[in-house]
């Protein structure tokens, strides 16, 4: 009886090994086809109402998105600011939204970003207004990753940032500086 169990076990192991090696042997119904994709991801070039959610989710923003609106080539994104001291995170998310709007999508002409305070019934902290025809998008876009848009006067002008007194209550006074070269005398 013991010999019968060992024989059955050996046969089961042999069959398992043969079945396991079949996909790699080149025989069978999948011969010559290689891997077959179940989903065919397509690169988005145009923002539409049907791919808006996919585009925003694909950015993997670190902040919470409040609401998004797409109307006549204008993308409006409202971000919820949970933490007062997360300005670096806000800037990274802004950069991702700008990159999506003007380097990946060809039909976004204007991007409006609003940061609202989630603790005070959605009161506005600051807003940015970026347009496709802004000169700096072509010339200085890569500098955006190192920018401090709330404090750097040059970037605040480029992004058309307006902030409220509520932001200053949360962060303290917004001291400004300029990275623009001084005029020659």
RODO-520600 format. One line per field, with one value per residue (C-alpha): x, z, y; residue in one letter. Coordinates in steps of 0.2 Angstrom, whole numbers, plus 2048, in hexadecimal, padded with zeros to 3 digits. Layout:
% residues N
x	c(X  ...)
z	c(Z  ...)
y	c(Y  ...)
code	c(A  ...)
This chain:
% residues 185
x	c(800  80E  816  806  806  818  814  805  80F  81D  811  808  819  81E  80D  80F  820  81C  80D  817  824  818  816  829  82B  823  816  803  7F6  800  80F  817  80B  815  80C  7FB  7F6  7E5  7E4  7EC  7F1  7F0  7F9  7ED  7F0  7E0  7D6  7C3  7B5  7B7  7CA  7CB  7CA  7D7  7E3  7E1  7E3  7F2  7FB  7FC  7FA  7FF  7F1  7DF  7D5  7C5  7BD  7C2  7BA  7BD  7B5  7BA  7CD  7CE  7D2  7CE  7D4  7D0  7DC  7D8  7E6  7E6  7F6  7FC  80F  80E  813  820  813  807  815  818  806  805  813  80B  7FB  805  80F  7FF  7F6  803  810  805  7F4  7F3  7E1  7E3  7E5  7E3  7E6  7DE  7E4  7DB  7E1  7D4  7D4  7CC  7CA  7C0  7B2  7BD  7C3  7CF  7E2  7EA  7E7  7F1  7ED  7F9  7F6  7FD  803  80E  820  828  820  82C  83B  83B  830  83D  841  830  835  841  836  82D  81E  816  826  830  828  82D  824  816  814  817  809  7FE  7FC  7F0  7EF  7E3  7E6  7E0  7F0  7FB  7F1  7F6  808  80D  811  816  827  82C  83D  842  84D  84D  85E  860  85F  870  873)
z	c(800  804  7F3  7EB  7F4  7EF  7DD  7DC  7E4  7D8  7C9  7D0  7D1  7C0  7B8  7C2  7BC  7AA  7AA  7B2  7A5  796  794  792  786  777  774  777  772  777  76C  764  76B  77A  788  784  78C  794  795  788  790  785  788  78A  77F  781  791  790  79C  79A  79F  7AB  7BB  7B4  7B0  7C1  7CA  7BF  7C6  7D8  7E0  7F3  7F8  7F8  7E8  7ED  7DC  7CA  7BB  7A9  79E  78D  78E  7A1  7AE  7C0  7CE  7E0  7ED  7FF  80B  81A  822  823  822  812  805  7FD  7FA  7F3  7E7  7E1  7DD  7D4  7C9  7C5  7C0  7B5  7AD  7A9  7A2  797  793  792  78C  77D  77F  791  78E  7A0  7B1  7C1  7D1  7E2  7F3  800  812  817  829  826  81A  80A  80C  7FF  804  7F3  7E0  7D1  7BF  7B1  79F  790  788  797  791  7A0  79C  78D  794  7A7  7AA  7B1  7BE  7C6  7D0  7DA  7DC  7EB  7E3  7F3  7F8  7E7  7E0  7CE  7CF  7D8  7C8  7BC  7C4  7C8  7DA  7E5  7F7  805  817  81D  815  81F  82F  82C  826  82D  822  810  80F  7FD  7F4  7E2  7D8  7C9  7C6  7CC  7BE  7B8  7BE)
y	c(800  80C  808  80D  81E  821  81D  828  836  834  834  844  84D  848  84E  85E  861  85D  869  876  876  875  888  88A  87B  884  877  879  886  896  891  8A1  8AE  8B4  8BE  8C4  8D5  8D6  8E9  8F4  904  913  923  931  940  949  94C  947  945  932  931  940  934  929  937  93E  92E  929  938  930  941  941  94D  94A  950  959  95B  95C  965  964  972  979  975  97B  96E  974  969  96D  965  963  969  95E  963  975  971  966  973  968  95B  969  96E  95D  95A  96B  966  955  95E  96A  95D  953  962  969  95C  94C  953  95D  965  96D  980  985  97D  984  97D  981  97C  97C  979  969  96E  97F  97A  97B  98D  992  992  996  994  992  996  98F  991  987  997  99C  99E  996  985  983  98B  988  97A  96E  97B  979  96A  974  983  98A  992  99A  9A3  9A6  9B5  9B0  99F  9A7  9B3  9A4  99A  9A9  9A3  9AD  9A8  9AD  9B3  9A2  99A  9A7  9A2  990  993  9A3  9B3  9AE  9B6  9B8  9B8  9B9  9AE  9BA  9C2  9D4  9E1  9E7  9F9)
code	c(X  X  X  X  X  X  X  X  X  X  X  X  X  X  X  X  X  X  X  X  X  X  X  X  X  X  X  X  X  X  X  X  X  X  X  X  X  X  X  X  X  X  X  X  X  X  X  X  X  X  X  X  X  X  X  X  X  X  X  X  X  X  X  X  X  X  X  X  X  X  X  X  X  X  X  X  X  X  X  X  X  X  X  X  X  X  X  X  X  X  X  X  X  X  X  X  X  X  X  X  X  X  X  X  X  X  X  X  X  X  X  X  X  X  X  X  X  X  X  X  X  X  X  X  X  X  X  X  X  X  X  X  X  X  X  X  X  X  X  X  X  X  X  X  X  X  X  X  X  X  X  X  X  X  X  X  X  X  X  X  X  X  X  X  X  X  X  X  X  X  X  X  X  X  X  X  X  X  X  X  X  X  X  X  X)
